[in-house]
Amino acid sequence: MNDFAVLNTGRKMPLLGLGTWKSEPGKVKQAVVWALDSGYRHIDCASIYGNEVEIGEALQETLGPGKALRREDVFITSKLWNNRHHPEDVEPALLKTLKDLKLEYLDLYLIHWPYAFQQGDVAFPRNEDGTLLYDNIDYKQTWAAMEKLVEKGLVRSIGLSNFNSRQIDDILSVASIKPTVLQVEGHPYLAQVELLAHCRDQGLVMTAYSPLGSPDRAWKHPDEPVLLQEPVLASLAEKYKKSPAQIILRWQTQRGVVTIPKSVTESRIKENLQVFDFTLEAEEMKSVTALNKGWRYIVPMIEVEGKRVPRDAGHPHYPFNDPY
């Protein structure tokens, strides 16, 4: 079992990375240092997470000549936010991320969502009534600008996040540089079997975010299922003397899916990496996949007339109206 996936560029991407979404400034620097000390060689970032400056401090302390690690030893991803989809905004957005992370290049740069917000400096531009201001720019135009970043050597590869299968194919129909990765929500309740098969067919590696069901989200619903309390996972955890979280991470890596569990706790950061010393049997793999119920935890929601509805579902490029 390799501990990396191979991208369509031939480069290797470690199957396990540290997620940094919702990692508060003040904690994330230490988390990155712990991760790199523990053997992580993959850090997943995004400009919208608001913590790239602090991650940059951790990278500056650990990477480079005379430091513990070489820059080329660590795979670093970031993402283009929704207000920067116009072609002229793509390179400046990346340069800001590189400056914050104190890097000369990224290993992977993703379009964070297929739909755009109004162009400008405001991350969440709003009307007076509080509703978001969108932009209908085609993500294929954004993609052409992403390709230029590869040509300039500013990023090693480019990819997509939260795109559906139709949107991936739409990008592939015009791409001169193919996307290497699709990053989406993925866990046993949202096993993404069809989308994973589609990615494999099209030469993309899948990365799963919120692989443990994102237990620390702000908008949890009181009666939603709790993934980590699933009996199937508990019995496998007991058998292999692992935690339910480690069973989930093992299931994903064994499917060739990259996972990026987020933690700012040293013991958990270490635990999440200890998934390469055992193998689930074929039937056990199936039993975890069978937990799938198409349950998406990460959908930005708003209240409209007392009802919770998906915030962005009316946008023509909203990805989750399609089956996958």
Salt bridges, closest charged atoms under 4 A:
ASP44 OD2 - LYS79 NZ 2.64
GLU61 OE2 - LYS29 NZ 2.59
GLU72 OE2 - ARG70 NH1 3.59
ASP73 OD1 - ARG70 NH2 2.87
GLU91 OE1 - LYS152 NZ 2.56
ASP100 OD2 - LYS96 NZ 2.64
ASP107 OD2 - ARG71 NH2 2.86
ASP121 OD1 - ARG84 NH2 3.10
ASP135 OD2 - HIS86 NE2 2.80
ASP138 OD2 - LYS140 NZ 3.01
ASP169 OD1 - HIS198 NE2 2.75
ASP170 OD2 - LYS140 NZ 2.90
GLU185 OE2 - HIS187 NE2 2.74
ASP216 OD1 - LYS22 NZ 3.09
ASP216 OD2 - LYS262 NZ 2.76
ASP223 OD1 - HIS221 ND1 2.36
GLU224 OE2 - ARG217 NH2 2.64
GLU266 OE2 - LYS270 NZ 3.40
ASP277 OD1 - LYS242 NZ 2.98
GLU281 OE2 - LYS239 NZ 3.08
GLU283 OE2 - LYS286 NZ 3.46
GLU284 OE2 - LYS239 NZ 2.66
ASP312 OD1 - ARG311 NE 2.81
ASP322 OD2 - ARG166 NE 2.85
